[in-house]
Amino acid sequence: MRTKAPIIELKANRPKILESVVYLVCEADRLSKSASQYDIVKSVFLADRRHLNEYGRPITFDKYVAMEHGPVPSHVYDLLKKDPAAEDLPWSREQVGTKVWNYFSAKREADPDILSQSDFEALEEAFITVKSLGFSQIRKLTHEDPAYIDAWEDDGNQKAFDMSYMMLFDVPDIEKAMEVKFIAENA
């Protein structure tokens, strides 16, 4: 078995996770675009990665796992699997494929007291990137990410592998990852 980068557990910021999804659903509504769970998780990944490298912290502090179709923020993914009506979530969804859901009709705007201006900008840019590149190109882009490459294993029955935050930096850095852990714990 090969050596992987150390996993640094962060405390996920659940309010920012919820507001990030609300914002992306609002963006899809505003642009008259569909927003599948794939579009949303890839947008959050790209936004978190960009924000981490530009500002020293991710938006959501979510736990990332490498899955078959690329990196996935696990708390965002779990939130999207919930029935919005049963869980009182501020959006609607409809099944459009065997395992594909689209999210739409945000019931409110994302809270600017929870997301910063730079959070909004990173999420907006990421969503535009995901929608303009499409599934196969985003899959290729995220599969080439060093954090994904470090984490992914083709063998065995396991479907998700923890990704290292230190690998999400443009230049992998354990010390910066530990600083992010401190920020997450004290937010």
PyMOL commands that set and color helices and strands:
alter all, ss='L'
color gray80, all
select helices_A, chain A and resi 14-31+37-55+74-81+84-87+117-143+146-151+165-168+174-185
alter helices_A, ss='H'
color red, helices_A
select strands_A, chain A and resi 64-67+70-73+92-95+101-104+161-162
alter strands_A, ss='S'
color yellow, strands_A
deselect
rebuild
show_as cartoon
